[in-house]
Every structure is written in C-alpha cells, then in structure tokens.
C-alpha cells in the first residue's frame, strides 16, 4: 500500500471494522500512568490518531506508530505532527527487533495489517519481544475475504497470470479452522491467549466507484501493471464480482449505478505476555 492519499479517502471498511473491535474488546480500566503503546501497520496514520488514541487514557506516555511504507509514514508525519506520537519505519516480520523496541511497550495494537505478513511466527515472536512482562496485544486482521477469491480468479486469466497473488492473500484464508491454527501459534510463541476468535463482518459500498477505489488503494497488483493495463484490469476485477457468492451487487434507486455488500471474516486477538 503506497497510495496514502487514496487510502486515506477510501478506507472506511478498515476503519469501521477497527472501530467495532475497539468498541467491543478494548479494556483500559487497569491501565496505569505513562503507558507506552505501539500500533503496528499504521498506514497513513489516520486510525492511530483519530481512531485509537481518543479511546485511550489521556495519560499515556507515547504512541509509536509503525509501518513498512515510507510513503505512508511521510504522509502521516506531515498530517499529524503531534506530541507523544512518533511514526517509525518497522517491519514486524524482520529478523529481529531494534534494541529500543525490546521490552518497551505495555500495549501493542495492530489493525488490518497481519494478513499481509507471510512470516507469521516470526512476526508474533517479535511482538512478544517488544512487550514488557505483563504487556498485552489487541489485534484484528483479515482471516477470510471474498476479495481474495477474486484475486485468485484473476490470476487464472491468461493476461494476468504473470502476477502472483499468493503473497497478498491472508495465510489463513484457505484454512478450515483458522482460529485454532492461530491460537496454537500464539501459544507456542509464549502468549497467554485470552481471545482468539473469528467475527463475520459485512460492509456496504454505496457505489461501484467507491468499491473500485477502495480496492485500488490496497491492491498491490495494480502497482505492478503498465499504466495502459490498469483500466482493463479493473474492469476484469469488477466483472468477477458476479462469481462470488459473498458479494451482493444491488441496483441503487432504480438507476444505472449499483451498490455492493461484501462479507468477510476478521480475527480478534487478545493475548498477554506472562509476568
């Protein structure tokens, strides 16, 4: 994701799911003064600042928001030059964590990020290292999505078969019981798992253009295309909608435009590093 302006404008799906998780699962009653917080995969910074921070106690010491995209981070730094916030380039699945991140955080959050990560075990081991003893995590990310089915269908088309999609699909998408797989991984890393569940969510895109822009903002294949091929790719992508049962396309007010309702499943994970 290297289109911060587009992502900032067309990321309501992610923000809606993230807010749902915070409103239903975040508990801050036991927080003390001067807590240190990390948000992994902050993107353009909007949800870190406008979604997460307002739900936290005012007396936290600092919030380190991380991402792998320097373009996203530059956008966030320019938009949110705020005290107590720092935007840092960091890959959660790197071979190791920086010394300044070891045992550094009381709380680590991550929203709509971990489904991009191939090295799941390494990433969660790094998060474990980042937490102070007794620290906790609240993560949400995609487990299953109809959009992944469209990616796979697109890769079977001759013109687009050269573009691999495997690395862009959640590693849990094809599993029958992904929550059990993830919980086992977390336990093996050392976490005390409080919640590891799937939640079915749906989102309504009011127009086809909103859907198209939302997908374009996060679709890494589009970035690899020759500019002359982008429109055709997008048209083929939209044509695949009718083949996916969990995507409902509806007419809007009997006119030529259509709306889309998409169903997906997200993980909600709450876990703790033992004292």
Number of C-alpha atoms within 10 A of each C-alpha: 17 19 17 21 13 16 21 18 12 20 18 16 16 17 16 14 19 22 17 13 20 18 11 8 14 15 12 10 8 5 14 11 10 13 17 20 24 27 24 26 25 27 30 30 25 18 20 25 18 11 16 17 15 11 15 15 14 11 12 16 13 16 22 19 27 25 22 18 20 17 16 25 24 17 19 22 16 9 12 17 11 10 9 11 19 17 25 18 16 17 18 24 19 12 11 14 18 11 9 8 16 16 15 19 25 22 21 23 21 21 27 20 18 24 22 16 18 16 14 18 16 17 20 19 20 22 25 26 18 24 25 20 16 14 21 24 25 21 24 26 22 24 24 24 20 17 21 18 19 18 19 15 17 20 17 12 11 8 11 16 13 10 15 12 17 13 11 17 22 20 20 17 18 13 12 9 11 19 20 14 13 18 20 15 16 22 12 12 17 16 21 17 17 13 15 21 18 21 14 13 15 15 16 17 19 15 16 15 13 18 20 16 17 21 18 20 22 19 17 15 16 18 15 11 14 8 10 8 13 16 12 11 17 16 11 15 17 14 12 16 19 11 11 14 10 17 20 14 17 14 12 13 9 8 7 7 13 16 18 19 15 21 17 19 18 23 25 22 24 20 22 22 21 14 7
